Amino acid sequence: MSNYYDTEQALSDAFKALSNPHRLALFNRLMSCCMPGTKCDATVAVRFCVGDLGEGLNIAPSTLSHHLKELNRAGLVEMERKGKNVECWVEPEKLKALSSFFQPD
């Protein structure tokens, strides 16, 4: 089974999405393996509600939504509506696939 980041276009889309400082900051928050004060388990994706994810970034909610949609389109971030909230996370397998680009064969 081929992984998402096997194609040059998919990698290009991912790196293009991460080239924006706000999207890079959001992705960094999402790829942390655990919430502060909790025990870390790298096999479990940490989920953030959109409102919590944007705290301290000083960007408008509409801009935050745009950046998350771009990360989602690039295959970097998963999103799921739960009632009034939207949860966002990075699947650990996608991180492994993306990091394999930097590993020599």
C-alpha positions as CSV (number, residue, x, y, z in Angstrom):
1,M,0.0,0.0,0.0
2,S,1.5,3.3,-1.0
3,N,1.4,6.1,1.6
4,Y,0.1,9.6,0.9
5,Y,3.5,11.2,0.7
6,D,4.9,8.9,-1.9
7,T,4.3,11.4,-4.7
8,E,6.3,14.6,-5.3
9,Q,3.0,16.5,-5.7
10,A,1.7,15.4,-2.3
11,L,5.0,16.4,-0.6
12,S,5.0,19.7,-2.4
13,D,1.5,20.4,-1.2
14,A,2.5,19.5,2.4
15,F,5.6,21.7,2.4
16,K,3.7,24.6,0.7
17,A,1.1,24.4,3.4
18,L,3.8,24.5,6.1
19,S,5.6,27.5,4.5
20,N,3.1,29.9,6.2
21,P,4.2,30.8,9.7
22,H,0.7,30.5,11.2
23,R,0.1,27.1,9.6
24,L,3.5,25.9,10.8
25,A,2.7,27.1,14.4
26,L,-0.7,25.3,14.2
27,F,0.9,22.1,12.9
28,N,3.6,22.2,15.7
29,R,0.8,22.4,18.3
30,L,-1.0,19.5,16.7
31,M,2.0,17.2,16.4
32,S,2.9,17.4,20.0
33,C,2.5,13.9,21.4
34,C,0.7,14.9,24.6
35,M,-1.0,17.7,26.4
36,P,1.1,19.4,29.1
37,G,0.9,17.5,32.4
38,T,-0.2,14.2,30.9
39,K,1.7,11.0,30.1
40,C,2.7,10.7,26.5
41,D,1.7,8.0,24.2
42,A,2.9,8.6,20.6
43,T,0.4,6.1,19.1
44,V,-2.5,8.3,20.1
45,A,-3.2,11.5,18.2
46,V,-3.8,14.5,20.4
47,R,-7.0,16.3,19.5
48,F,-7.6,20.0,19.9
49,C,-10.8,22.0,19.5
50,V,-10.3,24.7,16.9
51,G,-10.9,27.5,19.5
52,D,-8.3,26.0,21.9
53,L,-5.8,25.5,19.1
54,G,-5.8,29.2,18.1
55,E,-5.2,30.5,21.6
56,G,-2.3,32.9,21.8
57,L,-1.8,33.1,18.0
58,N,-3.5,36.5,17.7
59,I,-5.3,35.6,14.5
60,A,-9.0,36.0,13.7
61,P,-11.2,32.9,13.9
62,S,-11.9,33.1,10.2
63,T,-8.2,33.2,9.4
64,L,-7.6,30.2,11.8
65,S,-10.3,28.3,10.0
66,H,-8.7,29.1,6.6
67,H,-5.3,27.9,7.8
68,L,-6.7,24.7,9.2
69,K,-8.5,24.0,5.9
70,E,-5.3,24.5,4.0
71,L,-3.5,22.0,6.3
72,N,-6.4,19.6,5.8
73,R,-6.3,19.9,2.0
74,A,-2.5,19.2,2.1
75,G,-3.2,16.0,4.0
76,L,-1.5,17.2,7.2
77,V,-4.4,17.7,9.5
78,E,-7.5,15.6,10.1
79,M,-10.8,17.4,11.2
80,E,-14.0,16.1,12.7
81,R,-17.1,17.9,13.9
82,K,-18.3,16.9,17.3
83,G,-21.5,18.8,18.1
84,K,-20.6,22.5,18.1
85,N,-16.9,21.9,18.2
86,V,-14.5,20.9,15.4
87,E,-11.6,18.7,16.6
88,C,-8.3,18.7,14.7
89,W,-5.4,16.3,15.0
90,V,-2.4,14.9,13.1
91,E,-2.4,11.1,12.6
92,P,0.9,9.6,13.9
93,E,1.2,7.6,10.7
94,K,1.2,10.7,8.6
95,L,4.0,12.2,10.7
96,K,6.0,9.0,10.1
97,A,5.3,9.2,6.4
98,L,6.3,12.8,6.1
99,S,9.4,12.3,8.2
100,S,10.5,9.5,5.9
101,F,11.2,12.1,3.3
102,F,14.2,13.3,5.4
103,Q,15.5,9.7,6.0
104,P,18.1,8.5,3.6
105,D,17.2,5.3,1.7
